[in-house]
Amino acid sequence: MLQTREETPSRFELLSVVRQHSNLLGKTTVDEQDAPDVEMDGKFWHDVFDLYFVRGKESRGRQDDDLIFFVRKWKGHGFNDSDESVAPYFVRRWAPELDKLVGDSLSVVDWRRSFYLNMIAHTSYSVTVAICSHDVLKKHQVGQDTPLSAIYKVVKTVYASPSRINFHLDSKKEVETTPAYPDICFAIDDFDSTFDAVVLTDTDHCYCVLLNAIDGAAFPSEKGTNDSSSSDKLPLRVDTKSMKTKNNKLTLFSGFVSYQMVRDAYDAGSSGFGSLLSFGHSSGKNDRLYMKGPGGRGEVEVAVSGVADQSKQDSGPFSPIISKKGFGLGSIVRKAASVASVAARNAYAAAAATSSSDEEMIPLKCCLMSITLPWEHVAYDLLFKGSPPVNL
């Protein structure tokens, strides 16, 4: 169906075919009788999957992660398995023959959803967490010629997964992994150290989160396509107009909340913000803040904690433990604590200098733990989103 020549179609060509047959993405209800024949054709999606992730030149070069995901077939509104303990997907390591790779599970695979899941999982992403001025953000939103700049930001590579990591906010930072699909989760394992310096210290501060797709399976190169891309040599049903040029970056999620909104939720410790913010208390010093994305799309999970005023803290007893090299463990601990203390005092000094109300200004440290988005929204944006990325 997909080949009219001996050589395997490139990913760039295959993705143009996929775009033509992705009209059902994002639709909550699908009438299979009204759906295009090809879009519901399991054989078509099996072949596209095979060419894109198994037999294709890019896959043979193993530029991607070697994990291949297979989504189980749905039945009605659930998966085609009454056992709730069975995950909605299973994983195999890459091998050169698809059907042997899947084995006895071949009949339970939903090839259409499996293609989209692997396109998402094998794409590269970065997350930007920033502190911005609320005033600058408002001017930027209304279209004024105000550049969107950050007071402070951290950029981190993240990975898309059909699994959700549930962090336990205690001293051990225990985690458990559960299936998230049909949601896609972008988790930051080392959130506490990565975002340790992201502290809101001013009422004008806003906490901003951006998720960008930047490379990988959803961004196939055009190189090699034009070498044999006369219209009579293209794979069957390829529309040359649907061959989008490669974009460097796509913004999949962007959202922000003000200091006051975070502070109010932190003080209340309850879900007093409806669809925008909610809090879940843990047994540790941190609290979880859940932020909904624009239009209620997606969810951001943040660990929020008040920065202690170190000027009121006792430095603690001296440690008598001495190493063989003569350096006291106590002195090492005190040096590390001193650095943290200086940072905390600076945060409090900044908060005190900018506070204009009688209410005590509490610096709030915000550590991004995860971003969760429905798979169909991610897939649709990767294939069709044409708006320019948010640059921060």
DAPEMO-V459544 format. One record per residue. N is the residue number from 0. SS is DSSP state (a for helix, b for strand, c for the rest). OMEGA is omega in whole degrees, 0 to 359 (* if undefined). D_LAST is the distance of its C-alpha to the last C-alpha in Angstrom with 2 decimals. Layout:
[[N | SS | OMEGA | D_LAST] [N | SS | OMEGA | D_LAST]]
//
This chain:
[[0 | c | 188 | 43.84] [1 | c | 186 | 40.83] [2 | c | 173 | 42.61] [3 | c | 179 | 44.96] [4 | c | 185 | 44.98] [5 | c | 183 | 45.63] [6 | c | 181 | 42.21] [7 | c | 177 | 39.51] [8 | c | 177 | 36.79] [9 | c | 176 | 33.39] [10 | a | 179 | 30.42] [11 | a | 178 | 28.99] [12 | a | 181 | 32.24] [13 | a | 182 | 32.52] [14 | a | 176 | 29.14] [15 | a | 175 | 30.27] [16 | a | 180 | 33.33] [17 | a | 180 | 31.36] [18 | a | 180 | 29.36] [19 | a | 185 | 32.72] [20 | c | 178 | 33.94] [21 | c | 182 | 31.05] [22 | c | 184 | 32.03] [23 | c | 182 | 32.60] [24 | c | 177 | 29.07] [25 | c | 179 | 27.93] [26 | c | 185 | 31.44] [27 | c | 178 | 32.80] [28 | c | 183 | 36.41] [29 | c | 173 | 37.81] [30 | c | 186 | 41.35] [31 | c | 180 | 42.33] [32 | c | 180 | 45.14] [33 | c | 183 | 42.78] [34 | c | 176 | 40.16] [35 | c | 184 | 40.31] [36 | c | 184 | 42.71] [37 | a | 184 | 40.43] [38 | a | 178 | 37.53] [39 | a | 183 | 39.91] [40 | c | 181 | 41.74] [41 | a | 180 | 41.45] [42 | a | 177 | 42.94] [43 | a | 183 | 40.31] [44 | a | 174 | 37.43] [45 | a | 182 | 39.45] [46 | a | 178 | 39.76] [47 | a | 178 | 36.11] [48 | a | 182 | 35.17] [49 | a | 183 | 37.79] [50 | a | 186 | 36.69] [51 | a | 189 | 32.95] [52 | a | 183 | 33.01] [53 | a | 187 | 36.51] [54 | c | 182 | 38.42] [55 | c | 182 | 35.71] [56 | a | 180 | 35.29] [57 | a | 180 | 31.74] [58 | a | 179 | 32.99] [59 | a | 178 | 36.05] [60 | c | 179 | 33.91] [61 | c | 174 | 32.29] [62 | c | 182 | 28.73] [63 | c | 167 | 27.77] [64 | c | 183 | 28.52] [65 | c | 176 | 32.27] [66 | b | 178 | 32.17] [67 | b | 183 | 33.09] [68 | b | 179 | 32.82] [69 | b | 180 | 35.50] [70 | b | 177 | 35.28] [71 | b | 181 | 38.62] [72 | c | 176 | 40.10] [73 | b | 174 | 39.69] [74 | b | 186 | 42.70] [75 | c | 180 | 42.18] [76 | c | 180 | 39.27] [77 | b | 180 | 39.62] [78 | b | 186 | 40.07] [79 | c | 177 | 43.41] [80 | c | 184 | 44.55] [81 | c | 181 | 46.08] [82 | c | 182 | 45.34] [83 | c | 180 | 42.22] [84 | c | 179 | 42.02] [85 | c | 181 | 41.22] [86 | c | 179 | 37.51] [87 | c | 179 | 36.21] [88 | b | 171 | 35.45] [89 | b | 190 | 36.83] [90 | b | 173 | 35.66] [91 | b | 173 | 37.40] [92 | b | 185 | 36.77] [93 | c | 174 | 36.64] [94 | c | 188 | 40.08] [95 | c | 180 | 41.30] [96 | c | 188 | 43.19] [97 | a | 186 | 41.43] [98 | a | 176 | 44.51] [99 | a | 180 | 45.84] [100 | a | 182 | 42.48] [101 | a | 178 | 42.58] [102 | a | 184 | 46.34] [103 | a | 182 | 48.06] [104 | a | 185 | 44.85] [105 | a | 186 | 44.61] [106 | a | 183 | 45.96] [107 | a | 185 | 43.48] [108 | b | 169 | 40.28] [109 | c | 189 | 38.22] [110 | a | 178 | 37.14] [111 | a | 180 | 34.79] [112 | a | 179 | 32.68] [113 | a | 177 | 33.04] [114 | a | 182 | 31.55] [115 | a | 180 | 28.43] [116 | a | 180 | 28.08] [117 | a | 175 | 28.35] [118 | a | 179 | 25.92] [119 | a | 185 | 23.34] [120 | a | 184 | 24.51] [121 | c | 174 | 24.58] [122 | b | 181 | 21.05] [123 | b | 184 | 18.39] [124 | b | 170 | 15.27] [125 | b | 176 | 12.40] [126 | b | 176 | 10.97] [127 | b | 175 | 7.96] [128 | b | 187 | 9.41] [129 | b | 168 | 8.11] [130 | b | 181 | 10.25] [131 | b | 176 | 9.37] [132 | b | 178 | 12.15] [133 | a | 180 | 13.95] [134 | a | 179 | 15.20] [135 | a | 179 | 11.99] [136 | a | 180 | 10.96] [137 | a | 179 | 14.53] [138 | a | 179 | 14.62] [139 | a | 182 | 11.62] [140 | a | 182 | 13.44] [141 | c | 172 | 16.71] [142 | c | 176 | 15.70] [143 | c | 182 | 16.02] [144 | c | 179 | 14.73] [145 | c | 180 | 12.22] [146 | c | 180 | 8.91] [147 | c | 182 | 6.01] [148 | c | 183 | 5.69] [149 | c | 171 | 6.43] [150 | c | 177 | 10.15] [151 | b | 179 | 10.14] [152 | b | 175 | 8.49] [153 | b | 177 | 10.43] [154 | b | 187 | 10.09] [155 | b | 173 | 13.41] [156 | b | 178 | 15.52] [157 | b | 183 | 17.23] [158 | c | 179 | 20.23] [159 | b | 181 | 21.53] [160 | b | 173 | 24.94] [161 | c | 177 | 27.60] [162 | b | 178 | 28.49] [163 | b | 176 | 27.23] [164 | b | 178 | 27.24] [165 | b | 181 | 28.65] [166 | b | 173 | 28.00] [167 | c | 186 | 30.73] [168 | c | 175 | 29.36] [169 | c | 185 | 32.28] [170 | c | 181 | 33.15] [171 | c | 182 | 33.76] [172 | c | 178 | 30.55] [173 | c | 180 | 32.60] [174 | b | 171 | 31.12] [175 | b | 184 | 32.65] [176 | b | 179 | 31.57] [177 | b | 178 | 32.50] [178 | b | 177 | 31.97] [179 | c | 184 | 29.02] [180 | c | 21 | 29.71] [181 | c | 172 | 29.45] [182 | b | 175 | 26.11] [183 | b | 184 | 23.70] [184 | b | 175 | 22.38] [185 | b | 187 | 19.47] [186 | b | 176 | 20.70] [187 | c | 185 | 19.74] [188 | c | 184 | 23.16] [189 | c | 185 | 22.34] [190 | a | 185 | 20.10] [191 | a | 179 | 22.10] [192 | a | 182 | 21.62] [193 | a | 185 | 18.07] [194 | c | 183 | 16.68] [195 | c | 183 | 19.56] [196 | c | 179 | 17.65] [197 | c | 185 | 15.30] [198 | b | 176 | 17.59] [199 | b | 185 | 17.37] [200 | c | 184 | 19.74] [201 | c | 179 | 19.44] [202 | c | 177 | 20.28] [203 | c | 182 | 17.36] [204 | b | 171 | 14.94] [205 | b | 177 | 13.18] [206 | b | 187 | 12.54] [207 | b | 179 | 9.59] [208 | b | 176 | 9.95] [209 | b | 173 | 8.56] [210 | b | 181 | 11.20] [211 | b | 169 | 11.15] [212 | b | 191 | 14.46] [213 | b | 185 | 14.57] [214 | b | 174 | 18.30] [215 | b | 191 | 21.80] [216 | c | 181 | 24.37] [217 | c | 181 | 22.43] [218 | c | 181 | 21.55] [219 | c | 181 | 25.08] [220 | c | 175 | 25.76] [221 | c | 183 | 27.88] [222 | c | 180 | 29.80] [223 | c | 181 | 33.43] [224 | c | 185 | 33.29] [225 | a | 181 | 34.59] [226 | a | 182 | 37.40] [227 | a | 190 | 39.37] [228 | c | 170 | 37.54] [229 | c | 191 | 40.19] [230 | a | 181 | 40.42] [231 | a | 180 | 43.69] [232 | a | 181 | 42.33] [233 | c | 177 | 39.29] [234 | c | 181 | 39.59] [235 | c | 176 | 41.34] [236 | c | 177 | 39.50] [237 | c | 176 | 36.47] [238 | c | 184 | 35.15] [239 | a | 179 | 33.67] [240 | a | 181 | 31.68] [241 | a | 179 | 29.77] [242 | c | 180 | 28.59] [243 | c | 175 | 24.91] [244 | c | 185 | 23.40] [245 | c | 173 | 20.97] [246 | c | 181 | 17.26] [247 | c | 186 | 14.95] [248 | c | 174 | 12.58] [249 | b | 177 | 13.02] [250 | b | 182 | 11.13] [251 | b | 181 | 14.05] [252 | b | 174 | 12.97] [253 | b | 180 | 10.62] [254 | b | 178 | 12.11] [255 | b | 173 | 12.44] [256 | b | 182 | 15.61] [257 | b | 176 | 16.79] [258 | a | 185 | 18.62] [259 | a | 179 | 21.84] [260 | a | 177 | 21.61] [261 | a | 181 | 21.08] [262 | a | 181 | 23.84] [263 | a | 179 | 26.22] [264 | a | 179 | 25.94] [265 | a | 179 | 26.36] [266 | a | 184 | 29.43] [267 | a | 181 | 30.90] [268 | c | 182 | 30.44] [269 | c | 183 | 30.97] [270 | c | 183 | 29.46] [271 | c | 184 | 29.56] [272 | b | 174 | 26.51] [273 | c | 186 | 27.78] [274 | c | 185 | 25.36] [275 | c | 183 | 22.21] [276 | b | 169 | 23.02] [277 | b | 183 | 25.91] [278 | b | 172 | 27.09] [279 | b | 183 | 29.33] [280 | b | 173 | 31.20] [281 | c | 182 | 32.03] [282 | c | 181 | 34.80] [283 | c | 182 | 32.54] [284 | c | 181 | 30.66] [285 | c | 172 | 27.39] [286 | b | 178 | 26.90] [287 | b | 174 | 25.02] [288 | b | 179 | 22.66] [289 | b | 180 | 22.24] [290 | b | 174 | 19.55] [291 | b | 178 | 20.07] [292 | c | 178 | 17.42] [293 | a | 181 | 17.43] [294 | a | 181 | 21.04] [295 | a | 183 | 22.18] [296 | c | 177 | 20.72] [297 | c | 181 | 20.17] [298 | b | 177 | 20.23] [299 | b | 179 | 18.23] [300 | b | 185 | 20.51] [301 | b | 173 | 19.67] [302 | b | 183 | 22.15] [303 | b | 177 | 22.33] [304 | b | 174 | 24.70] [305 | b | 179 | 25.76] [306 | c | 183 | 25.73] [307 | c | 176 | 29.39] [308 | c | 187 | 30.70] [309 | a | 179 | 32.02] [310 | a | 180 | 34.30] [311 | a | 183 | 36.44] [312 | c | 175 | 36.54] [313 | c | 183 | 39.46] [314 | c | 176 | 38.71] [315 | c | 183 | 41.18] [316 | c | 176 | 44.27] [317 | c | 179 | 44.63] [318 | c | 182 | 44.61] [319 | c | 185 | 47.87] [320 | c | 181 | 46.57] [321 | b | 178 | 47.03] [322 | c | 182 | 46.09] [323 | c | 181 | 48.54] [324 | c | 175 | 46.59] [325 | c | 179 | 47.12] [326 | c | 180 | 43.60] [327 | b | 175 | 43.64] [328 | a | 179 | 41.27] [329 | a | 181 | 41.26] [330 | a | 178 | 39.93] [331 | a | 179 | 37.11] [332 | a | 181 | 36.20] [333 | a | 178 | 36.49] [334 | a | 178 | 34.20] [335 | a | 179 | 31.47] [336 | a | 180 | 32.15] [337 | a | 178 | 32.06] [338 | a | 179 | 28.53] [339 | a | 181 | 27.44] [340 | a | 179 | 29.59] [341 | a | 179 | 28.04] [342 | a | 180 | 24.51] [343 | a | 179 | 25.93] [344 | a | 177 | 27.81] [345 | a | 179 | 24.82] [346 | a | 180 | 22.96] [347 | a | 179 | 26.11] [348 | a | 178 | 26.53] [349 | a | 180 | 23.08] [350 | a | 181 | 23.82] [351 | a | 182 | 27.27] [352 | a | 185 | 26.24] [353 | a | 182 | 23.91] [354 | c | 181 | 26.10] [355 | c | 181 | 27.97] [356 | c | 180 | 29.93] [357 | c | 181 | 32.96] [358 | c | 180 | 31.21] [359 | c | 179 | 30.29] [360 | c | 180 | 26.60] [361 | c | 174 | 25.83] [362 | c | 182 | 22.81] [363 | b | 176 | 21.41] [364 | b | 184 | 20.05] [365 | b | 182 | 18.02] [366 | b | 180 | 18.17] [367 | b | 179 | 16.85] [368 | b | 182 | 19.92] [369 | b | 170 | 19.37] [370 | b | 180 | 17.99] [371 | b | 181 | 20.86] [372 | b | 174 | 21.01] [373 | b | 185 | 24.18] [374 | a | 183 | 24.92] [375 | a | 177 | 25.71] [376 | a | 180 | 22.35] [377 | a | 181 | 20.68] [378 | a | 181 | 23.41] [379 | a | 181 | 23.25] [380 | a | 179 | 19.54] [381 | a | 183 | 20.05] [382 | a | 194 | 23.03] [383 | a | 186 | 22.35] [384 | c | 184 | 18.84] [385 | c | 181 | 18.34] [386 | c | 181 | 15.42] [387 | c | 180 | 12.44] [388 | c | 174 | 9.51] [389 | c | 180 | 6.44] [390 | c | 183 | 3.77] [391 | c | * | 0.00]]
//
